[in-house]
């Protein structure tokens, strides 16, 4: 390859990584896209079970700068869903995802469900599962039905920008997961912690708080260094 061909190919590669937004007009250079790639997503699709907790994070997203910790978002895997499970008012029926491998989570638009593949579009992803040795007397698979019912009842609730865990009328992503699984979290060392939020000290959970060594780690994206994960485990022990 001569120098002209090298420069030409490099120039085209550079242009292929530029995103142009028409309004408001700006240009973004993004050569990496998401770090969780297709091969890893396939592993996720093959390994998840209903009730698994999904914790994800991103690089270079502005909102992540305001969320303490390494991870920035949490969701709950519900599995396959059907219309027969749609026991809710028509006004929020559009929040219910019908199909294979549904995830429920809360973002700025409120509590909603979406396909697992869409949820996996991120830079860091870890999946946590309840541990039978922690709950030896419990039929975990059967108890997930209760988790599912709790989760679906929260569909359509607005996002809680105040992060007030004492009021479940509105729910942030961590509040939603906590509300659905609150009875089992003491067994897994997941607990509310005092933090300064909106100039007030509140007892809250951040996504990192779910990551304890009591859970089984079903999946960890290659982008998460083990020493980073060990540091979070130690902090939550």
C-alpha positions as CSV (number, residue, x, y, z in Angstrom):
1,X,0.0,0.0,0.0
2,X,1.5,3.3,-1.1
3,X,1.3,6.5,1.0
4,X,-1.5,8.0,-1.1
5,X,-3.7,4.9,-0.6
6,X,-3.0,4.9,3.1
7,X,-4.0,8.5,3.5
8,X,-7.0,8.1,1.3
9,X,-8.2,5.0,3.3
10,X,-7.6,6.7,6.6
11,X,-9.5,9.8,5.5
12,X,-12.5,7.8,4.5
13,X,-12.4,5.8,7.8
14,X,-12.3,9.1,9.7
15,X,-15.3,10.4,7.8
16,X,-17.2,7.2,8.5
17,X,-17.0,7.8,12.2
18,X,-18.5,11.4,12.1
19,X,-22.1,11.9,13.0
20,X,-23.9,15.0,11.7
21,X,-27.0,16.4,13.5
22,X,-29.1,18.8,11.3
23,X,-30.8,20.6,14.2
24,X,-29.4,22.0,16.2
25,X,-26.4,21.7,13.9
26,X,-23.3,20.1,15.3
27,X,-20.8,17.4,14.3
28,X,-19.7,14.6,16.6
29,X,-16.7,12.3,16.1
30,X,-17.5,8.9,17.5
31,X,-15.1,6.2,16.3
32,X,-16.0,3.5,18.9
33,X,-19.8,3.5,19.3
34,X,-20.9,1.2,22.1
35,X,-18.4,-1.0,23.8
36,X,-20.8,-3.9,24.3
37,X,-20.7,-5.5,20.9
38,X,-22.9,-8.0,19.0
39,X,-21.1,-11.2,20.2
40,X,-21.6,-10.2,23.8
41,X,-25.2,-9.3,23.3
42,X,-25.8,-12.8,21.9
43,X,-24.3,-14.2,25.2
44,X,-26.7,-12.0,27.2
45,X,-29.7,-13.2,25.2
46,X,-28.7,-16.8,25.9
47,X,-28.0,-16.4,29.6
48,X,-30.6,-14.1,31.2
49,X,-33.5,-15.3,33.3
50,X,-36.6,-13.5,34.6
51,X,-35.8,-11.5,37.7
52,X,-32.2,-10.8,36.7
53,X,-31.0,-7.2,37.6
54,X,-29.3,-5.4,34.7
55,X,-26.8,-2.7,35.5
56,X,-25.2,-0.6,32.7
57,X,-23.0,2.4,32.2
58,X,-21.6,4.6,29.5
59,X,-18.6,6.7,28.7
60,X,-18.7,10.3,27.7
61,X,-22.4,10.8,28.5
62,X,-23.2,14.1,30.3
63,X,-25.8,12.7,32.7
64,X,-23.2,10.1,33.9
65,X,-21.2,12.9,35.4
66,X,-24.0,13.7,37.9
67,X,-24.4,10.1,39.0
68,X,-21.9,8.8,41.6
69,X,-20.2,5.6,41.0
70,X,-19.1,3.6,37.9
71,X,-22.5,2.5,36.6
72,X,-25.3,4.9,35.8
73,X,-28.5,2.9,35.2
74,X,-30.4,-0.2,36.4
75,X,-33.2,-2.3,35.0
76,X,-35.1,-5.5,35.6
77,X,-35.3,-8.4,33.2
78,X,-38.9,-9.8,33.0
79,X,-38.6,-12.3,30.2
80,X,-41.2,-13.0,27.5
81,X,-44.5,-11.1,27.8
82,X,-48.0,-11.5,26.3
83,X,-51.2,-9.5,26.0
84,X,-52.8,-11.7,28.6
85,X,-50.5,-10.1,31.2
86,X,-51.7,-6.6,30.3
87,X,-53.7,-5.8,33.5
88,X,-53.6,-2.1,33.3
89,X,-55.4,1.0,32.1
90,X,-55.4,1.6,28.3
91,X,-53.8,5.0,28.9
92,X,-50.4,3.3,29.8
93,X,-50.8,0.2,27.7
94,X,-48.2,1.7,25.2
95,X,-45.6,1.3,28.0
96,X,-46.1,-2.5,28.0
97,X,-43.8,-4.3,25.6
98,X,-45.3,-7.5,24.2
99,X,-42.8,-10.0,22.9
100,X,-39.6,-11.8,23.7
101,X,-37.1,-10.8,26.4
102,X,-38.5,-7.7,27.9
103,X,-36.8,-5.3,30.3
104,X,-38.5,-2.8,32.5
105,X,-36.7,0.3,33.6
106,X,-37.2,4.0,34.3
107,X,-35.7,6.9,32.4
108,X,-36.6,10.6,32.0
109,X,-39.8,9.6,30.1
110,X,-40.9,7.4,33.1
111,X,-41.3,3.7,33.7
112,X,-41.6,1.6,30.5
113,X,-40.6,-1.7,28.9
114,X,-38.5,-2.4,25.9
115,X,-36.6,-5.2,24.1
116,X,-33.5,-6.6,25.8
117,X,-31.4,-5.8,22.8
118,X,-32.2,-2.1,23.0
119,X,-31.2,-2.1,26.7
120,X,-27.9,-3.7,25.8
121,X,-26.8,-0.7,23.8
122,X,-24.2,0.6,26.3
123,X,-20.5,0.6,27.1
124,X,-20.6,-1.4,30.4
125,X,-23.1,-4.1,31.4
126,X,-23.3,-6.5,34.3
127,X,-26.2,-9.0,35.0
128,X,-26.9,-10.1,38.6
129,X,-29.0,-13.1,39.7
130,X,-30.4,-14.1,43.0
131,X,-28.2,-16.8,44.7
132,X,-29.8,-20.0,45.8
133,X,-27.3,-20.4,48.6
134,X,-28.4,-17.0,50.0
135,X,-32.0,-18.1,49.9
136,X,-31.9,-21.9,50.5
137,X,-35.6,-22.1,51.6
138,X,-37.0,-20.1,48.7
139,X,-38.2,-21.3,45.3
140,X,-36.6,-18.4,43.5
141,X,-38.1,-19.1,40.1
142,X,-41.6,-19.1,41.5
143,X,-41.1,-16.0,43.5
144,X,-40.2,-14.1,40.4
145,X,-43.9,-14.0,39.6
146,X,-44.3,-11.6,42.5
147,X,-41.5,-9.4,41.2
148,X,-43.1,-9.4,37.7
149,X,-46.4,-8.3,39.1
150,X,-44.8,-5.5,41.2
151,X,-42.9,-4.3,38.2
152,X,-45.8,-4.1,35.8
153,X,-47.9,-2.2,38.3
154,X,-45.3,0.6,38.2
155,X,-45.6,1.0,34.4
156,X,-46.4,4.6,33.4
157,X,-45.2,6.2,36.6
158,X,-43.2,9.4,36.0
159,X,-39.5,9.6,36.7
160,X,-38.5,10.8,40.1
161,X,-36.0,13.6,39.6
162,X,-35.9,14.2,43.3
163,X,-34.8,10.6,44.1
164,X,-37.1,10.4,47.0
165,X,-37.2,6.8,48.1
166,X,-40.0,7.5,50.7
167,X,-42.5,8.2,47.9
168,X,-43.2,5.6,45.2
169,X,-45.5,7.8,43.2
170,X,-42.6,8.6,40.9
171,X,-39.6,6.3,40.4
172,X,-36.0,6.6,39.3
173,X,-34.3,3.6,37.8
174,X,-32.9,2.4,41.1
175,X,-36.1,3.1,43.0
176,X,-38.0,0.9,40.5
177,X,-35.7,-2.1,41.0
178,X,-35.6,-1.5,44.8
179,X,-39.4,-1.3,44.9
180,X,-39.8,-4.6,43.0
181,X,-37.2,-6.6,45.0
182,X,-37.1,-4.8,48.4
183,X,-37.9,-7.9,50.4
184,X,-34.8,-9.8,49.3
185,X,-32.3,-7.0,49.2
186,X,-31.3,-7.2,52.9
187,X,-30.0,-10.7,52.2
188,X,-27.7,-9.3,49.5
189,X,-26.3,-6.3,51.4
190,X,-28.2,-3.9,49.2
191,X,-29.3,-1.0,51.4
192,X,-30.2,2.7,51.2
193,X,-27.2,5.0,51.9
194,X,-27.1,8.7,52.9
195,X,-26.0,10.9,50.0
196,X,-26.3,14.5,49.0
197,X,-29.0,14.9,46.3
198,X,-30.3,18.2,45.1
199,X,-28.7,20.1,48.0
200,X,-30.4,17.7,50.5
201,X,-29.1,14.6,52.2
202,X,-31.3,11.6,51.4
203,X,-31.2,7.9,51.8
204,X,-30.9,6.6,48.3
205,X,-29.5,3.9,46.0
206,X,-27.2,4.4,43.1
207,X,-26.7,1.7,40.5
208,X,-23.3,0.7,42.0
209,X,-25.1,-0.2,45.2
210,X,-26.8,-3.3,43.6
211,X,-23.4,-4.8,42.7
212,X,-22.5,-7.0,45.7
213,X,-20.7,-10.3,45.9
214,X,-23.8,-12.0,47.3
215,X,-25.4,-12.1,43.8
216,X,-24.3,-14.5,41.1
217,X,-22.7,-12.5,38.3
218,X,-24.3,-14.0,35.2
219,X,-22.6,-11.8,32.7
220,X,-19.9,-9.1,32.7
221,X,-19.0,-7.2,29.6
222,X,-15.3,-7.4,28.6
223,X,-15.2,-3.6,28.9
224,X,-15.4,-3.9,32.7
225,X,-12.1,-4.6,34.3
226,X,-12.2,-7.1,37.1
227,X,-10.3,-4.8,39.4
228,X,-13.0,-2.2,38.9
229,X,-15.6,-4.8,39.9
230,X,-13.7,-6.0,42.9
231,X,-13.4,-2.4,44.1
232,X,-17.2,-2.0,44.0
233,X,-17.7,-5.4,45.7
234,X,-15.3,-4.3,48.5
235,X,-17.1,-0.9,48.9
236,X,-20.5,-2.7,49.2
237,X,-19.3,-5.5,51.6
